[in-house]
Each structure stands twice: as C-alpha cells, then as structure tokens.
Amino acid sequence: MKILFVAQNFQMGGIQKALINTLKEVSSSDEYEIDVFTFGKGVFMKDIPPTVNVMVGSLLLQLIATPFAEVKKEKNLLYIVLRIMCMIIVRIIGSTRLYSILLKKHRLDERYHIAISYFNDVPGNYFNQGTNLFVDNFVKADKKFAWIHTDPIEAAFDYETCVNVYKNFDRLLCVSKACKQKMIDFIPQYKHKIQVVYNFFPINEINEQALQYTPFTKGTTDIVSVGRVDNFTKRFDLIPQLCKLLKDSSICDFRWRVLGDGPDLLSNKKLAVTLGVDDVIEFIGQCDNPYPYIKQSDVLILTSAFEGYPMVIGEALILETPVITTNFAAASEQISDGHNGFITGRHLEDIYPVVASVIENKDILQMMKQYLAENHYTNQKAYEQLVLEFVNND
C-alpha cells in the first residue's frame, strides 16, 4: 500500500513530533510504502525514518511554511526579503490564491492508495495552512484523509471553509474522542467520516533518551513545563503568576523549569522579573531532548487554554512523571484524575491550589509515580485504530 503524508514543515512542535512518531510506526511494516511531501524543513527532518521517501517544496514554499522568526535566525538577507515579499503579496491576493499558485507547480503525478493532510489548516493565519488544499487539488489518491489535532471550536475553525474542503475527504481523523465529538458538533453533516486515531509514541526511544544526560541537581520539588511558548494557546504566562502566588503564600522550596521557544518567551521572562519570581523559574529555551528534564522532575504542568491530544502528557506518563493539566476537552482520555495526575480548571485560581498541594505534600506525587510504574503506557490502541482506517474501504 502506497501512502502519502503531506506536512507544512518539520519545525519544533507537537504536530511535527506526532508525525515523526506516526512515520516510524507505519514505516516499520513491510505492508506500507511511505512518501512525505513537506512544504518546509526543520529540526525534525533528521528524525524521519530512512525508508521514507521525502519530497521538499521550492524555496518560496519553504519560506512561507517556516515561521518568520526561524527564517530570521538563518541571517540570510535574501530569504528575509523574499519572506517579507510573500507576507505583502498574501495580504493583497489572499493566502489560498498564493498557496494555489505555488502548490500547482508541485502537483504529484503518482497515484496513492491513501493521501493524508497531516496538519490543521488554521483559518485566519496567512501561512500556517495549505496541506488540505494540496491533498484536495494536487494529489491523486483512492482515499484522502485529513488529520485534526485540536478543538475546532476553540481554535476558531471557519465553518464554511471546513464544509467546503472536507467534503472531498474520505476520513477526518481526530486525535481524541473529545476532538471527534467537537468535530461532530461543528460539522454534523460529516459525522460518518469522523474517526479517532490516537497519537503514537516511540516508547523505547523516549526511555533511552531520558538517560542521555543529567539536566539538573534534584531539589525539594522540581516542576517542568514543555511546549511552544505561545500564550494564546499554551498560556505559559500563567506560570510566573502561579509562582507569585506560591511565594506570597511562603511556598518557595521549588524550581519551575520551562522548556521551549516561541513568540512569547521574552515577554514571559520579563514578567517573571517584574513579579520577582525569576529566582524560582528557569527558562531553558528550545531543547532538542527534553526527556531527561521530564524524567527527573517531580511533576509536569500543562497550563493550556485548549489542546487536541498533547504529546507532552503522553511523554511524561511514559517517563512515569505525574501531570497536572488544565481541563481541555480530551484531558480525561490521558489523565486519570487522582491516579496519574490532576485535572484542574483553566484559570489561575483553579490551578494554584493543586500546585500548592503537591509541593507541600510530596507523598501525593510518590503515590502517582507508583501508579505509573504499575500501569505502563502502550501504542496498541493507536495502532489498531490506524490500521482499521487503512483497510476500511467504506
């Protein structure tokens, strides 16, 4: 069976990591011949399995599929100028038209059994889209799938756009049961197309990489948060505020490490200084291997406003690190509240008492670690779901 995955890029991010894990799982079987067409490149390119055939877009397509901050890091004046020109053009002619012009030149002649648009096409964003368009218009395939990684309502998907685009797809694969239900509520006319496929995790690799180095000397309570530092979605700006509440309550014997880069990293660092909590927060920045930090920490905390099925929670559970997470739609599909972690409300006053409680009562976290040691994480359910979709011809 010949399968095509279409990606925006392989930059650092949860969807990119989920795609790498899916490629590893699917390419390990002799039943599947895998191609990837990616608009842009990124740090995860090196992790694509060698048996996967990779096709990369033209320079212009690469530039618009790469965040401007990453383009600037290249310090290539031509790339920066071209990216700015694209930003101007897209405001004049619209993103769909610009993508159509560029993607038409990449039309694939080969026919696939299955073609998969793996990324969300984010409405209202000039460049964070295009994979649905490419699979829909420029790929020949017996079946076409679109992968949905987030809550469509919270992420402000455009109804008319989704109705128009998804009518030509055979399956809409959601990363959680909650995400599936949200999609059904959002576009009920496509209920028959909407299914669930959980994210895959390279369990052995995660455990091996977690032992590669010792990131810090253990303290009384070590807290870690990992992800793209984007306050709109991930709400990392809550962390300095939580630390302020903890210190105001004379709870100071903890260290909170934040791993990840993103548009709000600098503003969050400044907020920590302003609130006088920079002594208990350490902003690590981008980290290619965060697993030693997660394994050595006592708890991982997720402060997100909304999520689909966050990779970092699965990674923490694999490494037997308890999780405190906000109550995004699929939280209960990963966290058994009170057993392997806690699910809180999304506001400061909801998260604070739970964090304070586990810092002051370390026995709670030890009991959770014991539970995780006795209930190992597996990929079995995700594999069964995906194979079912590959062989289902209805």
C-alpha positions as CSV (number, residue, x, y, z in Angstrom):
1,M,0.0,0.0,0.0
2,K,1.5,3.4,-1.0
3,I,0.7,6.2,1.4
4,L,1.5,9.9,1.1
5,F,1.8,12.2,4.2
6,V,1.7,16.0,3.5
7,A,3.3,18.3,6.1
8,Q,3.7,22.1,6.5
9,N,7.2,21.7,8.0
10,F,9.3,19.7,10.5
11,Q,10.0,22.6,12.9
12,M,9.8,22.0,16.6
13,G,6.2,21.4,17.5
14,G,3.7,18.8,18.8
15,I,2.1,18.0,15.4
16,Q,5.5,17.6,13.8
17,K,6.6,15.3,16.6
18,A,3.4,13.3,16.3
19,L,4.0,13.0,12.5
20,I,7.6,11.7,13.1
21,N,6.2,9.1,15.5
22,T,3.5,8.0,13.1
23,L,6.0,7.7,10.3
24,K,8.2,5.5,12.5
25,E,5.3,3.3,13.3
26,V,3.9,2.9,9.8
27,S,7.2,2.6,8.0
28,S,8.3,-0.3,10.3
29,S,5.8,-2.5,8.4
30,D,6.6,-4.0,5.0
31,E,3.0,-3.5,4.0
32,Y,3.4,0.2,3.5
33,E,5.5,2.3,1.1
34,I,5.6,5.8,2.5
35,D,6.2,9.2,0.8
36,V,6.3,12.5,2.6
37,F,5.8,15.9,0.8
38,T,6.7,18.7,3.1
39,F,6.4,22.4,2.3
40,G,9.3,23.4,4.5
41,K,12.1,21.8,6.6
42,G,13.1,21.9,10.3
43,V,14.9,20.2,13.1
44,F,12.8,17.1,12.9
45,M,13.9,16.3,9.3
46,K,16.8,14.3,10.8
47,D,14.3,12.0,12.6
48,I,12.3,10.9,9.5
49,P,12.9,7.1,9.1
50,P,15.4,6.4,6.3
51,T,12.9,4.1,4.5
52,V,10.6,7.1,3.9
53,N,10.9,9.0,0.6
54,V,10.9,12.7,1.3
55,M,10.0,15.5,-1.2
56,V,10.6,19.1,-0.2
57,G,8.9,22.2,-1.6
58,S,10.5,25.0,-3.6
59,L,12.4,27.8,-1.8
60,L,9.4,30.1,-1.8
61,L,7.1,27.4,-0.4
62,Q,9.8,26.6,2.2
63,L,9.9,30.2,3.3
64,I,6.2,30.7,3.7
65,A,5.9,27.4,5.6
66,T,8.6,28.4,8.0
67,P,7.8,30.8,10.9
68,F,9.3,34.2,10.3
69,A,11.3,34.0,13.5
70,E,13.0,30.9,12.2
71,V,13.7,32.5,8.8
72,K,15.4,35.4,10.6
73,K,17.7,33.0,12.5
74,E,19.2,32.0,9.2
75,K,20.6,35.5,8.8
76,N,20.2,35.2,5.0
77,L,19.2,38.6,3.7
78,L,17.7,37.1,0.5
79,Y,15.5,34.7,2.5
80,I,14.3,37.5,4.8
81,V,13.5,39.8,1.8
82,L,11.6,37.0,0.0
83,R,9.7,36.1,3.1
84,I,8.6,39.7,3.6
85,M,7.6,40.0,0.0
86,C,5.4,36.9,0.4
87,M,3.9,38.5,3.5
88,I,3.0,41.6,1.4
89,I,1.7,39.5,-1.5
90,V,-0.5,37.3,0.6
91,R,-2.2,40.4,2.1
92,I,-3.0,41.5,-1.5
93,I,-4.2,38.3,-3.1
94,G,-5.0,36.1,-0.1
95,S,-3.4,33.0,1.3
96,T,-5.5,30.5,-0.7
97,R,-4.6,32.0,-4.0
98,L,-0.9,32.3,-3.1
99,Y,-0.7,28.7,-2.0
100,S,-2.6,27.5,-5.1
101,I,-0.1,29.2,-7.3
102,L,2.9,27.7,-5.5
103,L,1.4,24.2,-4.9
104,K,0.2,23.8,-8.5
105,K,3.9,23.5,-9.5
106,H,4.3,20.6,-7.1
107,R,1.4,18.6,-8.4
108,L,2.2,14.8,-7.9
109,D,1.6,12.5,-10.9
110,E,1.8,9.3,-9.0
111,R,-1.4,7.8,-7.6
112,Y,-1.5,6.8,-4.0
113,H,-3.8,4.4,-2.1
114,I,-4.1,7.0,0.7
115,A,-3.1,10.6,0.8
116,I,-3.0,12.3,4.2
117,S,-3.2,16.0,5.0
118,Y,-1.5,15.8,8.4
119,F,-1.7,19.4,9.6
120,N,-4.6,21.6,10.7
121,D,-5.2,24.4,8.1
122,V,-5.6,27.3,10.6
123,P,-8.2,29.8,9.4
124,G,-7.2,33.4,9.8
125,N,-3.5,32.6,9.6
126,Y,-1.7,33.7,6.5
127,F,0.9,30.9,6.2
128,N,0.0,28.1,8.7
129,Q,-2.1,26.2,6.2
130,G,-2.1,24.5,2.8
131,T,-1.9,20.8,3.4
132,N,-5.6,20.3,2.9
133,L,-5.5,22.3,-0.3
134,F,-2.6,20.3,-1.7
135,V,-4.2,16.9,-0.9
136,D,-7.6,18.0,-2.2
137,N,-6.4,19.6,-5.5
138,F,-3.0,18.3,-6.4
139,V,-2.8,14.7,-5.3
140,K,-4.4,11.6,-6.9
141,A,-5.4,9.0,-4.3
142,D,-8.0,6.3,-3.8
143,K,-8.7,7.8,-0.4
144,K,-8.0,11.1,1.2
145,F,-7.6,11.7,4.9
146,A,-7.4,15.0,6.9
147,W,-5.9,14.8,10.4
148,I,-7.4,17.0,13.1
149,H,-5.1,17.8,16.1
150,T,-7.1,20.3,18.0
151,D,-10.5,21.5,19.2
152,P,-12.1,23.1,16.1
153,I,-14.3,25.4,18.1
154,E,-11.6,26.7,20.5
155,A,-9.2,27.0,17.5
156,A,-11.8,29.1,15.6
157,F,-12.0,26.9,12.5
158,D,-14.1,28.6,9.9
159,Y,-17.3,26.6,9.3
160,E,-17.9,27.4,5.6
161,T,-14.2,26.7,4.8
162,C,-14.4,23.3,6.6
163,V,-17.6,22.3,4.9
164,N,-16.2,23.2,1.5
165,V,-12.8,21.5,2.0
166,Y,-13.8,18.4,4.0
167,K,-16.5,17.3,1.5
168,N,-13.7,15.9,-0.7
169,F,-12.1,13.9,2.1
170,D,-13.0,10.3,2.9
171,R,-11.9,10.4,6.6
172,L,-11.3,13.1,9.2
173,L,-9.0,11.5,11.8
174,C,-9.2,13.1,15.2
175,V,-6.5,12.6,17.9
176,S,-9.0,12.1,20.7
177,K,-12.6,11.1,21.4
178,A,-13.3,14.6,22.7
179,C,-11.9,16.1,19.5
180,K,-14.1,13.8,17.5
181,Q,-17.2,14.9,19.4
182,K,-16.2,18.5,18.9
183,M,-15.9,17.9,15.1
184,I,-19.2,16.2,15.0
185,D,-20.8,19.1,16.8
186,F,-19.1,21.5,14.5
187,I,-19.9,19.8,11.1
188,P,-22.5,17.2,11.9
189,Q,-23.2,16.5,8.2
190,Y,-19.8,14.8,8.1
191,K,-20.3,12.6,11.2
192,H,-19.9,9.4,9.1
193,K,-16.4,10.5,8.1
194,I,-15.0,11.4,11.6
195,Q,-13.0,8.8,13.5
196,V,-10.3,8.7,16.2
197,V,-6.7,7.7,15.9
198,Y,-4.6,8.4,19.0
199,N,-1.0,9.8,18.7
200,F,1.9,7.3,18.6
201,F,4.9,7.5,21.0
202,P,8.3,6.0,20.4
203,I,8.3,4.5,23.9
204,N,11.7,2.8,23.8
205,E,13.4,5.9,22.3
206,I,11.9,8.2,24.9
207,N,13.1,6.0,27.8
208,E,16.6,5.7,26.2
209,Q,16.9,9.5,25.5
210,A,15.8,10.3,29.1
211,L,19.0,8.7,30.3
212,Q,21.4,10.6,28.0
213,Y,22.3,13.4,30.4
214,T,21.6,14.7,33.9
215,P,20.0,18.2,33.4
216,F,20.0,19.5,37.0
217,T,20.6,18.7,40.6
218,K,17.5,17.5,42.4
219,G,15.7,19.9,44.7
220,T,12.8,19.5,47.0
221,T,10.2,19.9,44.3
222,D,11.2,20.1,40.6
223,I,8.4,21.2,38.2
224,V,8.7,21.2,34.4
225,S,6.5,22.7,31.6
226,V,7.3,21.9,27.9
227,G,6.0,23.3,24.7
228,R,5.9,26.2,22.2
229,V,5.9,29.4,24.3
230,D,2.7,30.8,22.8
231,N,0.5,32.4,25.5
232,F,-2.7,32.4,23.4
233,T,-2.8,28.6,23.3
234,K,-0.4,27.3,25.9
235,R,-0.9,30.1,28.5
236,F,2.7,30.0,29.7
237,D,2.1,33.5,31.1
238,L,0.3,31.8,33.9
239,I,3.5,30.2,35.2
240,P,5.1,33.4,36.6
241,Q,1.7,34.4,38.1
242,L,1.4,31.0,39.8
243,C,4.9,31.3,41.1
244,K,4.0,34.7,42.5
245,L,1.0,33.2,44.4
246,L,3.2,30.4,45.7
247,K,5.8,32.8,47.0
248,D,3.2,35.1,48.6
249,S,2.0,32.0,50.5
250,S,5.6,31.3,51.7
251,I,5.9,28.3,49.4
252,C,9.3,28.8,47.9
253,D,11.0,25.4,48.0
254,F,10.5,24.6,44.4
255,R,12.1,25.1,41.0
256,W,10.0,25.5,37.8
257,R,11.8,24.9,34.5
258,V,10.2,26.0,31.3
259,L,11.4,24.2,28.1
260,G,10.6,25.6,24.7
261,D,10.9,28.6,22.4
262,G,8.2,30.8,20.9
263,P,6.9,34.3,20.3
264,D,6.2,35.0,24.0
265,L,9.4,33.7,25.6
266,L,10.9,37.1,26.1
267,S,7.7,38.7,27.5
268,N,7.3,35.8,29.9
269,K,10.9,36.2,31.1
270,K,10.2,39.9,31.7
271,L,7.0,39.1,33.5
272,A,8.9,36.8,35.9
273,V,11.4,39.6,36.7
274,T,8.6,42.1,37.2
275,L,6.8,39.7,39.6
276,G,10.0,38.9,41.4
277,V,9.9,35.2,40.7
278,D,12.9,34.8,38.4
279,D,14.7,33.1,41.3
280,V,12.3,30.1,41.1
281,I,11.7,30.0,37.3
282,E,14.3,28.9,34.8
283,F,13.5,29.5,31.1
284,I,15.6,26.8,29.3
285,G,14.5,27.7,25.8
286,Q,14.5,25.2,22.9
287,C,15.6,21.8,24.0
288,D,16.1,19.0,21.4
289,N,15.9,16.3,24.0
290,P,13.6,17.4,26.9
291,Y,13.2,13.9,28.3
292,P,15.9,14.0,31.0
293,Y,14.2,17.1,32.3
294,I,10.8,15.4,32.3
295,K,12.1,12.2,33.9
296,Q,14.0,14.0,36.7
297,S,11.1,16.3,37.5
298,D,8.5,15.5,40.2
299,V,5.6,16.8,38.1
300,L,4.9,18.2,34.6
301,I,2.4,21.0,34.5
302,L,0.3,21.9,31.4
303,T,-1.4,25.3,31.5
304,S,-3.0,25.3,28.0
305,A,-6.2,27.1,27.1
306,F,-7.1,24.3,24.7
307,E,-5.4,21.2,23.2
308,G,-6.2,18.2,21.0
309,Y,-4.2,15.3,22.4
310,P,-0.9,16.9,23.7
311,M,2.2,14.8,23.1
312,V,4.0,16.0,26.2
313,I,1.4,14.4,28.5
314,G,2.0,11.0,26.9
315,E,5.7,11.5,27.1
316,A,5.5,12.4,30.8
317,L,3.4,9.3,31.6
318,I,5.8,7.1,29.7
319,L,8.6,8.5,31.9
320,E,6.5,7.9,35.0
321,T,6.2,11.6,35.8
322,P,2.8,12.7,37.1
323,V,0.9,15.5,35.3
324,I,-1.2,18.5,36.4
325,T,-3.2,19.7,33.4
326,T,-6.0,22.1,32.7
327,N,-9.3,20.6,31.6
328,F,-9.0,20.7,27.8
329,A,-11.6,18.5,26.0
330,A,-9.5,15.3,25.9
331,A,-7.7,15.6,29.3
332,S,-9.6,12.7,30.8
333,E,-8.5,10.4,28.0
334,Q,-4.9,10.8,29.1
335,I,-5.2,11.6,32.8
336,S,-7.0,9.5,35.4
337,D,-7.7,12.2,37.9
338,G,-6.0,11.5,41.2
339,H,-4.1,8.4,39.9
340,N,-1.5,9.6,37.3
341,G,-2.2,13.3,37.7
342,F,-4.8,16.0,38.3
343,I,-7.1,17.9,36.0
344,T,-7.8,21.5,37.0
345,G,-9.8,24.4,35.7
346,R,-8.1,26.8,33.3
347,H,-7.9,29.8,35.5
348,L,-5.2,30.9,37.9
349,E,-7.4,30.3,40.9
350,D,-8.1,26.7,39.8
351,I,-4.5,25.7,39.1
352,Y,-2.9,27.3,42.1
353,P,-4.3,25.2,45.0
354,V,-3.5,21.9,43.2
355,V,0.1,23.0,42.5
356,A,0.5,24.2,46.1
357,S,-0.9,21.0,47.4
358,V,1.6,18.7,45.6
359,I,4.5,20.9,46.6
360,E,3.5,20.7,50.3
361,N,2.5,17.0,50.2
362,K,5.2,15.1,48.2
363,D,3.6,11.8,49.2
364,I,0.8,12.5,46.6
365,L,3.3,12.6,43.8
366,Q,5.1,9.5,45.1
367,M,1.8,7.5,45.0
368,M,1.2,8.7,41.5
369,K,4.7,7.6,40.4
370,Q,4.0,4.2,41.9
371,Y,0.7,4.0,39.9
372,L,2.6,4.9,36.7
373,A,5.2,2.3,37.3
374,E,2.5,-0.3,37.6
375,N,0.5,0.9,34.5
376,H,2.8,1.2,31.6
377,Y,1.9,3.3,28.5
378,T,1.5,1.4,25.2
379,N,0.7,2.2,21.5
380,Q,-1.6,-0.7,21.0
381,K,-4.9,1.2,20.8
382,A,-3.5,3.8,18.4
383,Y,-2.1,1.1,16.1
384,E,-5.4,-0.7,16.0
385,Q,-7.2,2.5,15.1
386,L,-4.9,3.5,12.3
387,V,-4.8,0.0,10.7
388,L,-8.6,-0.1,10.8
389,E,-8.7,3.2,8.8
390,F,-6.1,2.0,6.3
391,V,-8.1,-1.2,5.5
392,N,-11.6,0.3,5.8
393,N,-13.0,0.9,2.3
394,D,-16.5,2.1,3.2
